[in-house]
Amino acid sequence: MGRKVNVIGVGMTKFQKPGASDEYNVMAANAIKAALEDSKVDYKDVEQAFAGYVYGDSTCGQRAVYEVGLTGIPVINVNNNCSTGSTALFLGRQAIEGGLAECVLVVGFEKMEKGALANKFNDRTNPLDQHAGVMSKVQGFNQAPPAAQMFGGAGREYRWKYGTKRETFGKVSEKSRKHAANNPLALFNQPLSLEEIMASEEVFDPLTRYQCCPPTCGAAAAILCSDDFAKKRGIVNPVYIAAQAMTTDYASSFSDSMIKMVGYDMTVNAGKQVYEKAGLGPKDVQVVELHDCFTANEVLTYEALGLCKEGEAEKFIWDGDNTYGGKVVTNPSGGLLSKGHPLGATGLAQCTELVWQLRGTADKRQVAGAKVALQHNLGLGGACVVTMYRV
């Protein structure tokens, strides 16, 4: 490991439905300004910027950053599907850790359209064609949104393997809505009962509508710095990145398993790398923000990150070990399911929530005694970034 990397400022906008948000550059600038104010750093002290977004023309990162300042610094645009925000964070962390910069900005934003995700370029090879090939072989295609078929198929495979009840997946969404009710920046603040979740229209078995994350607009940002920079600014005991790892698909992703196709092995291996680097394990973690794009993926991720043993996620959920009063509080922000999922912003919104948790400033969402936090951000195509924070 190189130099210690601190997260000294975070900020995010309220997540909103498509059509209700500001322009992407305005959202991003507001998140950046909030992170700068939080860090007590002037923009002129930022040496590099990493800007993540999925849907937009080239150099949207520059257009967003220019709202805050025109200092001529490098601005690197990042696009890595749903893990875009944490990929930008990964690059910013490398710049500080490797001694290439003392202070960097990382920002993620997305202005999304209504409806399910769709391809923008239909005149070239689809980057998910290998993933689609696995799905075609294992379960075929239907009219449901492709992502719902992929993660729903993984949930179905899990059910067949362990005899899991459909309501178990619904319980994840019930917990998510309950957490989001305490997050003023979340898209959905209205709790839902398990009965309401299960009664919503089926998207792809075992997923109902309220078990799928919504298209969302929003932005989030973080300021990272070295220990030397923090000390010169009088910043005492900042939250820092204890370990971070990124993985991409393995050969196993393209076997005959929907679970592995949606990134299970990427998560397992990224988690193992982080635990080894940090010298800590899942039992040392008090709070987690993980990639719950669909309830099925949250169920799988409990096991992939070692929060519970394989095949024990159902018990973990019904025992309440995934919420306040249990073993580890997962997605106190409401997660992607309820906070929302603006693709480029998600990884940095997760970072923001966990920094607030470790500082003890998460208000009604505060996890008592939080000292170690874990972040998991996954994108098909594929990439998985796992990050551990400490204070």
Number of C-alpha atoms within 10 A of each C-alpha: 9 9 16 17 27 27 24 25 26 30 27 28 23 18 27 24 19 19 13 11 18 14 14 23 22 19 24 31 25 21 27 31 21 20 26 23 15 15 21 14 16 10 18 12 12 19 18 20 23 25 30 35 31 23 18 13 8 10 13 19 25 19 16 23 23 15 15 18 12 11 13 10 14 11 20 17 20 24 19 22 20 27 32 31 36 35 32 29 31 19 17 29 26 17 22 23 20 16 11 13 19 21 26 25 27 29 37 39 37 29 28 24 15 11 10 14 14 10 7 8 8 7 6 6 8 14 12 11 11 14 20 20 12 19 22 12 12 14 13 12 14 10 8 14 15 17 19 25 25 24 27 28 26 25 28 22 16 19 18 11 10 13 12 19 12 16 17 22 27 25 22 25 31 24 25 29 27 21 27 26 23 20 23 13 19 24 24 23 19 12 18 17 15 18 12 12 22 22 13 13 11 15 18 23 14 25 28 22 17 25 29 23 22 26 21 26 30 34 33 35 35 30 26 30 27 24 21 12 15 21 12 8 12 9 14 10 14 19 23 21 20 23 24 24 20 23 20 19 20 15 9 14 22 18 15 14 19 26 23 20 29 27 29 24 21 25 30 18 20 23 30 18 19 22 22 11 15 18 11 15 15 18 12 14 20 22 29 28 26 23 26 30 25 26 29 28 23 23 22 24 22 22 19 23 23 16 22 21 12 12 17 15 23 19 13 21 20 13 12 16 18 24 22 19 11 14 18 22 24 28 29 31 32 29 30 29 29 33 31 30 29 32 30 33 36 31 34 31 35 26 28 21 28 32 25 18 27 25 17 16 14 18 11 11 22 22 22 14 11 19 18 22 27 28 25 25 26 31 20 20 21 22 23 31 27 31 27 25 24 22 16
